Amino acid sequence: MLTIHGVTRSRASRVIWLCHELDLPFRQVPVIQAYRIGNADAPDASPNTRSPDFLALSPAGAIPVIEDEGLVLSESLAITLHLARKHGGPAGPQDYAEDALMTQWSIYGATAIEPDALTIMMLHNRGTLQSADDAGIVAEAAERLVRPLKVLEDHLATHAYLVGGRFTVADLNLAEIVRYAQGHGPLMEPFPAIRAWLSACQDRPAFQAMWAARLAEPE
Ligand SMILES: N[C@@H](CCC(=O)N[C@@H](CS)C(=O)NCC(=O)O)C(=O)O
């Protein structure tokens, strides 16, 4: 059976959401980010991204990692694209052109959107936006996101989904990335097509199943 290393409160959410979409059974090993626990290096620490066993499996020391029939794979977007190709179905590519477009959108999300979206989410979560420094950092990140989000908005204004006219792994990957900036109202307000698409993605039962598991984990 597929093994997913990583707590759901991490980019493992992408892999878990996809497994629910594909009805793919999995075993989850709740490896947690080392920075979230105080005693990551202690011998009795819970499995974390600095645990020797985990580093032996994946020297990059980041979650998620999967073990799939002997294949050990890290990088959440490589994992979701791999599982979508392997297990087919409408969420995966039907030909090389779709595969290329799903890869294109996923890499665009990871490079043009994720870094600034992550900054926005982390500072929102920290709850320190009343500080002028943090508010300034968020404002700059939001400003940089306008251009790539406009690219996404223009595509979604004329297409219900990113590739092939149906929900696919490309939507899942991008929706999880855009979610990081979703809570920043002033940024999202001018992008109605993105907001409608994000709602459609997050209304899916497979997303809801992942989200319930995520909320059930300690913060
Ligand atoms: N590009 C990687 C990033 C992986 C990553 O940074 N994961 C975080 C959790 S979401 C992590 O494991 N951090 C390790 C740590 O902070 O100890 C991916 O998409 O999988």
The ligand as an SDF file (V2000), in Angstrom:
LIG
                    3D

 20 19  0  0  0  0  0  0  0  0999 V2000
    9.0150   21.9660   -2.3140 N   0  0  0  0  0  0  0  0  0  0  0  0
    8.7550   21.0150   -1.2680 C   0  0  0  0  0  0  0  0  0  0  0  0
    8.7110   21.7360    0.0640 C   0  0  0  0  0  0  0  0  0  0  0  0
    8.6090   20.7560    1.2160 C   0  0  0  0  0  0  0  0  0  0  0  0
    8.6020   21.4790    2.5520 C   0  0  0  0  0  0  0  0  0  0  0  0
    9.2850   22.5080    2.7370 O   0  0  0  0  0  0  0  0  0  0  0  0
    7.8770   20.9240    3.5020 N   0  0  0  0  0  0  0  0  0  0  0  0
    7.8030   21.5070    4.8220 C   0  0  0  0  0  0  0  0  0  0  0  0
    6.4400   21.2530    5.4190 C   0  0  0  0  0  0  0  0  0  0  0  0
    5.1230   21.8810    4.4110 S   0  0  0  0  0  0  0  0  0  0  0  0
    8.8380   20.8170    5.6920 C   0  0  0  0  0  0  0  0  0  0  0  0
    8.9110   19.6070    5.7110 O   0  0  0  0  0  0  0  0  0  0  0  0
    9.6870   21.5550    6.4100 N   0  0  0  0  0  0  0  0  0  0  0  0
   10.6770   20.8780    7.2280 C   0  0  0  0  0  0  0  0  0  0  0  0
   10.9210   21.5430    8.5080 C   0  0  0  0  0  0  0  0  0  0  0  0
   10.5880   22.7020    8.6060 O   0  0  0  0  0  0  0  0  0  0  0  0
   11.4730   20.9150    9.4110 O   0  0  0  0  0  0  0  0  0  0  0  0
    7.4460   20.2800   -1.5640 C   0  0  0  0  0  0  0  0  0  0  0  0
    6.5890   20.8390   -2.2620 O   0  0  0  0  0  0  0  0  0  0  0  0
    7.2710   19.1360   -1.1240 O   0  0  0  0  0  0  0  0  0  0  0  0
  1  2  1  0
  2  3  1  0
  2 18  1  0
  3  4  1  0
  4  5  1  0
  5  6  2  0
  5  7  1  0
  7  8  1  0
  8  9  1  0
  8 11  1  0
  9 10  1  0
 11 12  2  0
 11 13  1  0
 13 14  1  0
 14 15  1  0
 15 16  2  0
 15 17  1  0
 18 19  2  0
 18 20  1  0
M  END
$$$$
